[in-house]
Amino acid sequence: IRGGGTKDWYGQEPAGDLLDTRPYSGIIDYEPTELVITARCGTSLAEIDAALAQHNQMLAWEPPRFGGAATVGGMVAAGLSGPSRASAGAV
C-alpha cells in the first residue's frame, strides 16, 4: 500500500504490486470550532495544511514532510512526529 512514496526510504524496499491510495483522497468533514478534520488516506498533507490555515490552525504534532506528495495515510503509517511531540503528542 503506497501513497505519495515520500517515505520509500524508510523500512524495506516495496515489493510486489503496489496499491496506490492517492485516488482515495479528499477532506470528508472539517469542523474548525471542534478542532476535528476527517480525511481519506490519499489526501495530501498540503491540502490538509491549506484547509487548516484558513482558520489559523495546524496539525499539532508537526509531521515531517519528505516532499510535496506526503499523504495522511503515510503520516499515520510511518508514525513520525516533529519536535512538538513531547508537548503536543504524537500522531
C-alpha positions as CSV (number, residue, x, y, z in Angstrom):
1,I,0.0,0.0,0.0
2,R,1.5,3.3,-1.0
3,G,0.5,7.0,-1.2
4,G,2.9,9.6,-2.3
5,G,6.0,7.4,-1.9
6,T,7.9,10.1,0.1
7,K,8.9,7.5,2.8
8,D,10.0,4.7,0.5
9,W,13.5,5.0,2.0
10,Y,12.0,4.2,5.5
11,G,11.9,0.4,6.1
12,Q,12.0,-2.3,3.5
13,E,12.0,-1.8,-0.3
14,P,8.4,-2.0,-1.7
15,A,7.9,-5.4,-3.4
16,G,5.1,-6.8,-5.5
17,D,2.1,-5.0,-6.8
18,L,1.6,-1.5,-5.2
19,L,-1.9,-0.3,-4.2
20,D,-1.9,3.5,-4.8
21,T,-4.0,5.3,-2.3
22,R,-3.8,8.8,-3.9
23,P,-7.0,8.4,-5.8
24,Y,-8.8,7.9,-2.5
25,S,-8.3,11.4,-1.3
26,G,-10.2,14.4,-0.1
27,I,-11.4,16.1,3.1
28,I,-14.6,14.4,4.1
29,D,-15.5,16.7,7.0
30,Y,-13.9,19.7,8.8
31,E,-15.3,21.4,11.8
32,P,-12.9,24.2,12.8
33,T,-14.7,25.1,16.0
34,E,-14.5,21.4,17.2
35,L,-10.8,21.1,16.0
36,V,-11.8,17.9,14.1
37,I,-10.9,17.1,10.5
38,T,-11.7,13.8,8.7
39,A,-9.8,13.0,5.5
40,R,-9.2,10.0,3.3
41,C,-5.8,8.3,3.4
42,G,-4.6,9.6,0.0
43,T,-5.2,13.2,0.9
44,S,-2.0,15.3,0.7
45,L,-0.7,17.0,3.8
46,A,-0.5,20.1,1.7
47,E,-4.3,20.0,1.2
48,I,-4.8,19.5,5.0
49,D,-2.4,22.3,5.8
50,A,-4.3,24.7,3.4
51,A,-7.7,23.9,4.9
52,L,-6.4,24.3,8.5
53,A,-4.5,27.5,7.7
54,Q,-7.8,29.2,6.6
55,H,-8.8,29.1,10.3
56,N,-5.3,29.7,11.7
57,Q,-5.0,26.1,12.8
58,M,-2.3,23.4,12.2
59,L,-1.6,19.8,12.9
60,A,-0.2,19.8,16.5
61,W,2.3,17.0,16.0
62,E,4.1,18.6,13.0
63,P,4.5,15.5,10.8
64,P,7.7,15.7,8.8
65,R,7.2,16.1,5.0
66,F,9.7,14.4,2.9
67,G,8.4,16.0,-0.3
68,G,5.2,17.7,-1.5
69,A,3.4,14.4,-2.1
70,A,3.2,13.3,1.5
71,T,-0.2,11.9,2.4
72,V,-2.4,11.4,5.5
73,G,-2.1,7.7,5.2
74,G,1.7,7.8,5.1
75,M,1.8,10.1,8.1
76,V,-0.3,7.6,10.1
77,A,1.5,4.5,8.7
78,A,5.0,5.9,9.5
79,G,4.0,7.3,12.9
80,L,6.6,10.1,12.6
81,S,6.1,13.3,14.6
82,G,8.0,16.5,14.7
83,P,9.7,18.4,17.5
84,S,6.4,19.3,19.4
85,R,5.8,15.5,20.0
86,A,7.0,15.9,23.6
87,S,4.4,18.6,24.4
88,A,1.6,18.0,21.9
89,G,1.7,14.3,21.5
90,A,2.3,12.0,18.5
91,V,0.2,11.1,15.6
